[in-house]
Amino acid sequence: MDFSDQPLQSLNQSEWESLCDGCGQCCMHKFEDEDTLEILTTDIACRLFDADRCCCKDYQQRLQKVSGCLDIRHFKPEHYVWLPEACAYRLRFEGKPLLPWHPLISGDRLSVHKAGISMRQRCVSEDDVPEEHWPDHIQEGA
C-alpha cells in the first residue's frame, strides 16, 4: 500500500518510520535568528549521528541520551518549521507531496544520498567543535 500521500496522523509506526528519507538533516544543530525568526541550520551533528552511515548510533535510546533530540512523532504544529523544507514529515504535515528523490517515490534507498540531500560525510560532530564556534558552521541556503 502506498501511504506516501497520507496525513501523518493516519500512519502506523512502521509507515511513520518508512517516511524518514534518511537525510540526517534533523540531526544537525540549528539556531533561530532572534530578529527574523529564520531557522539557521549548521553542519554540526548531534554526538550520536554516524556521518558515514547517515543515521543515529542509538536511535532507540536517543531521546534519553540527548536532551533536545527531536521527537517528531510528538511535534506540535509550530515545531515543523525546525525541519528542512524538503523533509517528508514537514511536507506531509503541510499537505505537500514527497519529492522525486525520496526513497518511497524513487524506490531506491540511496536516492537521498545520490541527490545530494543527505548529510552523509558532510558534517562534523558536536564533540569536535567548541560551542562558541557553532555559528561559524551555519549553512547558507540550508
C-alpha positions as CSV (number, residue, x, y, z in Angstrom):
1,M,0.0,0.0,0.0
2,D,1.3,3.5,-0.9
3,F,1.0,5.7,2.1
4,S,3.3,8.5,0.9
5,D,0.4,10.8,0.4
6,Q,-1.4,10.0,3.6
7,P,-1.8,12.5,6.5
8,L,0.8,12.0,9.3
9,Q,-1.8,11.2,12.0
10,S,-3.1,8.2,9.9
11,L,0.3,6.4,9.8
12,N,1.1,3.4,11.9
13,Q,4.6,3.1,13.4
14,S,6.1,1.2,10.6
15,E,4.7,3.6,8.0
16,W,5.9,6.5,10.1
17,E,9.5,5.2,10.3
18,S,9.4,4.5,6.5
19,L,8.6,8.1,5.8
20,C,12.0,9.1,7.0
21,D,14.3,9.5,4.0
22,G,17.5,9.1,6.0
23,C,18.9,12.5,5.1
24,G,20.2,13.3,8.7
25,Q,19.3,16.9,8.4
26,C,17.2,16.8,11.6
27,C,20.3,15.7,13.5
28,M,22.1,18.9,12.7
29,H,22.2,21.7,15.3
30,K,20.0,24.7,14.5
31,F,19.5,28.3,15.7
32,E,16.6,30.7,15.4
33,D,17.6,34.2,14.3
34,E,16.1,36.5,17.0
35,D,15.4,39.2,14.5
36,T,13.9,37.4,11.6
37,L,12.8,34.1,13.3
38,E,14.5,32.3,10.5
39,I,15.8,28.8,11.3
40,L,19.5,28.6,10.6
41,T,21.0,25.1,10.2
42,T,24.6,24.2,10.8
43,D,26.7,21.3,9.6
44,I,27.3,20.3,13.3
45,A,25.8,16.9,14.0
46,C,24.5,15.5,17.3
47,R,27.1,13.4,19.0
48,L,25.0,10.3,18.2
49,F,25.0,10.9,14.5
50,D,27.0,8.5,12.4
51,A,28.2,10.6,9.5
52,D,29.3,7.6,7.4
53,R,26.0,5.7,7.7
54,C,23.9,8.8,7.9
55,C,21.9,7.7,10.9
56,C,21.7,7.7,14.7
57,K,24.1,5.4,16.5
58,D,21.5,4.7,19.2
59,Y,18.1,5.5,17.7
60,Q,16.1,3.6,20.3
61,Q,17.7,5.5,23.2
62,R,18.3,8.8,21.6
63,L,15.6,10.7,23.5
64,Q,17.0,9.6,26.8
65,K,20.6,10.2,25.8
66,V,20.3,13.6,24.0
67,S,18.4,16.4,25.6
68,G,16.6,18.3,22.9
69,C,16.6,15.4,20.4
70,L,13.6,15.9,18.1
71,D,10.7,13.5,18.7
72,I,8.9,14.3,15.5
73,R,6.0,12.0,16.3
74,H,5.0,14.3,19.1
75,F,5.6,17.6,17.3
76,K,3.1,20.5,17.7
77,P,2.3,22.4,14.5
78,E,4.7,25.2,15.3
79,H,7.6,22.8,15.6
80,Y,7.6,21.6,11.9
81,V,9.5,24.8,10.8
82,W,12.5,23.3,12.6
83,L,12.6,20.6,9.9
84,P,14.1,21.1,6.5
85,E,11.6,22.3,3.8
86,A,12.3,19.0,1.9
87,C,11.7,16.8,5.0
88,A,9.0,14.2,4.3
89,Y,7.4,14.8,7.7
90,R,7.2,18.5,7.1
91,L,5.9,18.1,3.6
92,R,3.2,15.7,4.7
93,F,2.3,18.0,7.6
94,E,1.9,20.8,5.1
95,G,-0.2,18.5,2.8
96,K,2.5,18.5,0.1
97,P,3.8,15.6,-2.0
98,L,7.1,13.9,-1.4
99,L,10.0,14.9,-3.7
100,P,11.1,12.7,-6.5
101,W,14.3,11.6,-4.8
102,H,12.5,10.3,-1.7
103,P,13.1,6.6,-1.4
104,L,9.3,5.9,-1.2
105,I,9.0,7.6,-4.6
106,S,12.2,6.6,-6.3
107,G,12.3,3.0,-5.0
108,D,16.0,3.5,-4.1
109,R,17.1,3.8,-0.5
110,L,20.2,5.6,-1.7
111,S,18.4,8.2,-3.8
112,V,18.6,10.8,-0.9
113,H,22.4,10.5,-1.0
114,K,22.6,10.5,-4.8
115,A,20.6,13.7,-4.9
116,G,23.0,15.4,-2.5
117,I,20.3,16.0,0.1
118,S,21.8,13.9,2.9
119,M,24.4,14.9,5.5
120,R,26.4,11.8,4.9
121,Q,30.1,12.7,5.2
122,R,29.1,16.4,5.1
123,C,29.1,17.3,8.8
124,V,31.2,17.4,11.9
125,S,30.4,16.1,15.3
126,E,29.4,18.5,18.1
127,D,32.2,16.9,20.1
128,D,34.7,18.3,17.7
129,V,33.6,21.9,17.6
130,P,33.6,24.2,20.6
131,E,30.1,25.6,21.1
132,E,31.3,29.2,20.7
133,H,32.3,28.3,17.1
134,W,28.9,26.8,16.1
135,P,27.7,30.0,14.5
136,D,30.7,29.7,12.1
137,H,29.1,26.5,10.8
138,I,25.8,27.9,9.7
139,Q,25.0,26.7,6.2
140,E,23.9,29.2,3.6
141,G,20.6,28.4,2.0
142,A,20.0,25.3,4.2
